């Protein structure tokens, strides 16, 4: 069991270090099978908290330790402080696709291409190659609306106006609906009147 170090045992960084050691060294620990049980080790230098602290510094608020290579050990060259979102993008279960010389997670491709994550995941689960997963547009393309020369997605209009995104999507199904009517609904006429004043 790691020993306490100069009163540092009450710090968050110490707690992270202590938990890291237990995951790798204690078979009775709940997460051991995914760490020590897989052969993940803490480097000899980091068996002492002072060395860990010297190499990593204090843990920033909202960050915890991450191994860049999820199959690699806890050591200076493989570890950094990361947010929960960054860590979620770096797990054994995370799907990464390589396309046009770039490797990204499904979440990152979804954000970049504007294709829903669920659509990309369904295509991946069907065994499609990366080119087809990413190059095929969504069956439900992201709808845009242009009002007074400003073009935005319906999600952006909803965020800007406080409107209901799902209602906008429903109104967009009517081929006769103007963009103002899609975004503002029955309030579109009132909105036009206010703009004219």
C-alpha positions, -999 to 999 in steps of 0.1 A, spaced: 0 0 0 14 35 -8 27 54 21 17 90 30 42 117 20 48 149 41 12 157 48 3 155 11 -22 127 17 -51 152 19 -46 166 -16 -66 157 -46 -33 149 -65 -23 125 -38 -57 108 -40 -53 103 -78 -18 89 -73 -30 66 -45 -59 53 -66 -36 48 -96 -13 26 -75 -42 6 -61 -57 -1 -96 -24 -16 -106 -11 -32 -74 -42 -45 -55 -59 -76 -69 -88 -71 -44 -94 -36 -58 -126 -35 -80 -110 -21 -111 -78 -42 -109 -89 -66 -137 -88 -36 -162 -54 -24 -150 -30 -46 -131 -48 -76 -142 -41 -66 -178 -4 -60 -170 -7 -22 -167 20 -11 -142 31 21 -124 67 29 -133 93 25 -105 99 62 -103 63 68 -95 62 44 -66 71 76 -46 45 103 -45 71 131 -45 85 119 -79 50 116 -93 42 152 -82 75 165 -96 68 149 -130 30 157 -133 25 187 -110 -7 193 -92 -39 180 -109 -58 209 -124 -94 213 -112 -117 190 -133 -88 169 -146 -76 135 -138 -47 113 -150 -49 97 -184 -27 72 -202 -23 83 -239 -18 47 -249 -46 28 -230 -25 -3 -233 6 14 -219 19 18 -183 16 48 -160 48 66 -167 58 102 -175 60 97 -213 25 81 -214 5 103 -190 -11 137 -189 -39 155 -171 -71 152 -191 -108 162 -188 -136 136 -185 -145 142 -222 -109 137 -233 -108 105 -213 -141 92 -227 -126 97 -262 -96 75 -251 -109 42 -239 -106 6 -251 -142 9 -264 -137 41 -283 -142 37 -321 -116 55 -342 -117 59 -379 -89 69 -403 -99 88 -433 -80 111 -457 -49 109 -434 -67 118 -402 -77 96 -373 -106 108 -351 -132 93 -328 -168 88 -340 -177 118 -318 -151 140 -334 -161 130 -369 -197 136 -360 -189 171 -348 -168 178 -379 -192 165 -405 -225 173 -389 -237 137 -391 -254 124 -359 -231 102 -338 -259 75 -338 -259 74 -376 -221 69 -377 -222 43 -350 -250 23 -368 -229 24 -400 -199 12 -381 -218 -16 -365 -230 -27 -400 -193 -32 -410 -191 -3 -435 -156 9 -444 -145 42 -431 -149 59 -464 -185 49 -467 -193 57 -431 -179 92 -433 -185 101 -470 -222 93 -471 -243 122 -460 -269 117 -433 -303 104 -443 -316 133 -423 -293 162 -433 -289 191 -410 -315 216 -420 -305 253 -423 -325 285 -425 -316 319 -439 -333 349 -423 -323 385 -432 -291 372 -448 -280 351 -418 -277 314 -425 -276 290 -395 -286 254 -387 -319 250 -370 -300 240 -338 -282 273 -339 -314 292 -345 -330 274 -316 -301 283 -293 -302 319 -305 -339 325 -303 -348 302 -274 -372 284 -298 -379 247 -297 -356 228 -320 -379 198 -324 -408 221 -334 -386 237 -360 -378 203 -375 -415 194 -377 -423 228 -394 -394 222 -418 -412 191 -432 -438 215 -448 -424 223 -482 -444 255 -483 -430 269 -450 -407 299 -453 -375 299 -433 -389 325 -410 -420 304 -404 -398 273 -397 -378 292 -371 -405 314 -355 -436 294 -362 -469 313 -358 -449 342 -343 -431 347 -377 -457 374 -387 -453 392 -354 -416 390 -357 -417 405 -392 -439 434 -379 -415 441 -351 -386 442 -376 -405 467 -398 -410 492 -370 
